[in-house]
Amino acid sequence: MEVVLEVEDADAVTKSALRRLADDAGMPAAERTHAESAVTEDTAEALAYLVDPFDLVSQVPGVELQQASWSSERIDYDPDSPDWDLDEDDVVDDEDGDR
């Protein structure tokens, strides 16, 4: 799975992550300080703190999350560019999803 997101308000993402950190009463102080620094300095870190990959797929029948990782990069997204076409691995041949 690959997800492309456009963050329209980085400040709102950061503030939301900081609020969630503040509400996490079980987090040790040293870990909280590190997390606050990370989400303040990097919007991708803030987003990663807010979005749990397990929550994204936990209700999907037949799917069990085995591993998840985050990476991010700033890009110039152009939905009309051929660079953003589906990869050949993403193409489905019939209505049932079979090749």
C-alpha positions in Angstrom: 0.0 0.0 0.0 1.3 3.4 -0.8 -0.5 6.6 0.3 0.2 10.1 -1.0 -1.0 12.8 1.2 -1.2 16.6 0.8 -0.8 18.4 4.1 -2.7 21.6 3.7 -2.1 22.9 7.2 1.1 21.6 8.8 0.5 23.7 11.9 -2.9 22.1 12.5 -1.3 18.6 12.2 1.4 19.6 14.7 -1.0 21.0 17.2 -3.2 17.9 17.0 -0.2 15.7 17.6 0.9 17.9 20.6 -2.7 17.7 22.0 -2.6 13.9 21.7 0.7 13.8 23.4 -0.5 16.0 26.3 -3.6 13.7 26.7 -1.4 10.5 26.9 -1.1 10.2 30.7 0.8 6.9 30.5 3.7 8.3 28.6 7.0 8.8 30.6 8.2 12.4 30.8 11.5 11.7 28.9 9.6 10.0 26.1 7.1 12.8 26.0 9.8 15.4 25.6 11.4 13.5 22.8 8.1 13.0 21.0 7.1 16.7 21.4 10.4 17.7 19.9 10.0 15.3 17.0 6.4 16.3 16.1 7.3 20.0 16.4 10.2 19.8 14.0 8.8 17.5 11.4 5.2 17.4 10.1 5.7 13.8 8.9 6.5 12.8 12.5 3.4 14.6 13.7 1.3 12.7 11.2 3.0 9.4 12.1 2.0 10.0 15.7 -1.6 10.7 14.8 -2.2 7.8 12.3 -1.9 4.2 13.5 -1.4 1.8 10.6 -3.0 -1.0 12.6 -6.2 1.1 12.9 -6.2 1.6 9.1 -6.6 -2.1 8.4 -7.8 -3.7 11.6 -11.4 -3.9 10.4 -10.6 -5.2 6.9 -11.6 -8.9 6.6 -8.8 -11.2 5.6 -6.1 -8.7 6.3 -3.6 -8.9 9.1 -0.9 -6.2 9.5 2.5 -7.9 9.6 4.7 -4.8 9.5 4.4 -1.1 9.1 6.9 1.6 8.6 6.8 5.3 7.8 8.9 7.3 5.4 8.2 10.7 4.0 9.6 13.1 1.5 8.5 16.4 0.1 7.4 16.1 -3.6 5.7 18.1 -6.2 2.6 16.1 -6.9 1.0 16.4 -10.3 -1.9 14.1 -10.7 -1.8 14.5 -14.5 1.8 13.4 -14.7 2.4 9.9 -16.2 4.8 9.4 -13.2 1.7 9.0 -11.0 0.1 6.3 -13.1 -0.5 2.9 -11.5 2.5 0.6 -11.5 2.0 -2.6 -13.5 1.8 -4.4 -10.1 -1.2 -2.2 -9.2 -3.2 -3.0 -12.4 -6.2 -5.3 -11.9 -7.3 -7.4 -14.9 -10.9 -8.2 -13.9 -13.7 -7.2 -11.6 -12.8 -9.8 -9.0 -9.3 -8.4 -8.6 -7.6 -11.4 -10.3 -4.9 -11.1 -12.9 
